Amino acid sequence: MCSKHLRRILVSLSNPAHSARLVDQVLTQAITNGLSHATPTWNCILRAYSNSPTPIKAILIFNHFFIKKSSNIPDNYTYPVLFKACSCSLSLLPMGKGLHAHVTKTALDSDIYVGNSLIHFYGRMAVFTDARVLFDKMPFRDVGSWNTLMSIYNDFSDSGEVLILFKQLIFEGIVADKITLVILFSACARLEKLHYGKTVHCYATKVGLEYMLNMENALLLMYAKCKEMDEALRLFDEMGSRRNIVPLNILINGYIDMELVDLAREVFDEIVDKDIVLWRSMMHGCVKAKQPEEALELFKKMIDEGVTPDEEVMVSVLSACSSLSNLQYGRLVHRFILQNNITQDAFVKTALIDMYSKCGSLEEALVTFYKTDCKDIVTWTTMIEGLANYGLGNEALRVFYQMERKGIKPNEATFVSVLAACRHSGLITDGCQLFRRMGGVYRVQPTIEHFVCLVDLLSRAGLLYQAEEFIKIMPAEDKFISYKALLSACITYSEFDLGKKVANNMMKLGNQSHEAYVLLSNFYALEGHWTEVAEARRNMKELQTRKKPGNSIIDLKHY
């Protein structure tokens, strides 16, 4: 056994804040003093490394001292630490499976502590089938076993399975603990299952579980996500002095999700000591609610109060500039990012490209794009969209093919942008080829946006009958919007026979919107069918629909 002093140091190293150098020093001291032969000592060292920035060293030490030298026998405290080290990277999955084989050989796989760590390891590696098989085969399961599996499903967006597991847990007579309830409230929040969440809340009260802050925060989040803000407020008030920044942020985001930005702002303004998370939430809420001026005003106030913005704040500010098409302010924000050494990650770079594109400076957008080293799919899509909106279809296609050569797989949004580029520039052959490749090569399922782009592309080129044939093979729920584009083209090209057919098909689909009736009215008027014109206008009147007026903003002070 090691000395009390060394043991105390080793145990203290379970804190992940300790540096790798300090852990190395402890390892050297243990070996130098000849105290490295006891398994408990090695367990302390392995635990320290598993919590350090270099967890792989725990595996290397185990392989050298336990396997190669066979000078120590691992116990049920050794393997959980090693599985934790392996769960830090997907590349360590084979190593973890090798350790699993060692566990089986030593007959420690029936130990609950080891079993739980194995389930956690396979869960973190996203090998859910193996994690579930291990769980189902465990001879004995404690509440920690259930919590581990439920946490895995919840973390990987299968919250429905969490609720099923909880029912099984109750059926087997296991009493849930506080961790169980935190996971359950989180699952209910994600699924927006208010009734189930209230049932779990009642269960917690019934079994007499004392509420801790994490549990109260999870419960508050569940009510906020389920849009039960009255209950959320009641719980918030009951928390009293136990409250920290987290429940305040939950409350603000709850109002923002319900588009009650004014109420969110009231809560925000009452907070004296605001951290970066609260500023970030409030600015994001203003942008989401289409209140860009308020977002920029908050940004100025934040700077005045000496709070240093982070990357997420800058993305919201740049989005506000994009909404206002305020190029001058956008340039000032870009300069602010450079002067304050704010990390220009893929999100910030993409927001800059989007801002410059929407503010009328495509050249600056392209410069920013080509200066970006790590471009993700969103960055490429944003640049393609920017070029498409300027009617530069060939340039957009060049960027798309360049992206393909880099090995980046386009997604639904990418194809919408590149098809829109073909539509704006009349690139019929390229658009049709891309549509075929979307499903045939990339297995991307076409959506209404993709269908409309192709129909509009064919219609604008005067290929109206080809567009009609294409609409016939579309899903029924997607046809109406495409028929609108085709009817508009029939009016442009004076194709009244086809137009009649399209108009009849639109009426059969039964969708009612003012745009559709305006199109129908205009079409019948051009053909001189005044009875149908009167009927279309009467239907518009009954629906009390009117076309929303457009609006434009001209910033005169910069001219």
Disulfide bonds with the S-S distance in Angstrom:
none
